[in-house]
Amino acid sequence: MVQIGPMSGEGLIGIMNAVYADSKHMDMDEVNFLSDITKVEFVVDEEEERWRRICIDGDIITVQRGAKMNIRVCDGVTVEDGSVLVIKCRC
């Protein structure tokens, strides 16, 4: 799980550009990588829409106020024949 704190839109764009530049965001001081997390649940209760934006696998989505998010970690990603990704998730 990747965590970033409050920042300007310009700062967020810099991080997102680093994401698409071979994951260079993982070396940035503004980015915290939490490796021991297997499940996360939280409620987004911010009044302003700009604080309800969430990045999921590179896509920025805006959720409704009061949205409950449940996220779980997959067991891994396997590359088969160099082209097909198979994701096996725990139930």
C-alpha positions in Angstrom: 0.0 0.0 0.0 1.3 3.5 -0.9 0.5 6.4 1.3 1.0 10.1 0.6 0.0 13.0 2.8 -1.8 16.3 2.0 -0.1 18.2 -0.8 -0.7 20.6 -3.7 -2.1 19.4 -7.0 1.4 20.2 -8.5 3.0 17.9 -5.9 0.5 15.1 -6.6 1.1 15.4 -10.4 4.9 15.1 -9.7 4.2 11.8 -7.8 1.9 10.5 -10.5 4.5 11.3 -13.2 7.0 9.3 -11.1 4.6 6.4 -10.9 4.6 6.2 -14.7 8.3 6.6 -14.9 9.2 3.1 -13.8 7.7 3.4 -10.3 10.2 6.1 -9.3 7.7 7.4 -6.8 8.8 4.6 -4.4 12.1 6.5 -3.9 10.4 9.8 -3.0 10.4 11.2 0.5 6.7 12.2 0.2 5.7 8.6 -0.4 5.3 6.0 2.3 5.3 2.3 1.3 3.5 0.0 3.8 4.5 -3.6 3.0 2.9 -5.5 5.9 -0.7 -4.5 5.2 -2.9 -7.2 3.9 -6.3 -5.6 4.3 -7.6 -2.0 4.7 -11.0 -0.7 5.4 -11.9 2.9 5.7 -14.8 5.4 5.2 -14.3 8.5 3.2 -16.3 11.2 4.9 -14.7 14.4 3.6 -17.1 17.2 2.7 -15.0 18.6 -0.2 -14.8 16.4 -3.4 -11.1 17.1 -3.8 -10.3 15.2 -0.6 -12.3 12.2 -1.8 -9.9 11.3 -4.6 -8.3 7.9 -4.4 -5.6 6.3 -6.6 -6.3 2.6 -7.5 -3.7 1.0 -9.6 -2.8 4.3 -11.3 -6.4 5.5 -11.9 -7.7 8.5 -9.9 -11.3 8.0 -8.8 -13.6 10.3 -6.8 -15.9 8.5 -4.3 -19.1 9.7 -2.7 -19.1 11.1 0.7 -19.6 8.3 3.2 -18.1 5.7 0.8 -16.8 2.6 2.6 -13.6 1.1 1.0 -12.5 -2.4 1.5 -9.1 -3.3 0.0 -7.2 -6.6 0.2 -3.8 -7.7 -1.0 -3.5 -10.4 -3.6 -1.1 -13.3 -3.2 1.0 -12.3 -6.1 1.2 -11.7 -9.8 2.6 -14.4 -12.1 3.7 -13.7 -15.7 2.9 -16.6 -18.0 4.7 -16.7 -21.4 5.8 -13.2 -20.9 2.4 -11.6 -21.7 -0.5 -12.8 -19.5 -0.8 -11.7 -15.9 -2.6 -14.0 -13.5 -3.6 -12.5 -10.2 -4.5 -14.9 -7.4 -6.4 -13.3 -4.5 -7.3 -14.6 -1.1 -11.0 -14.9 -0.3 
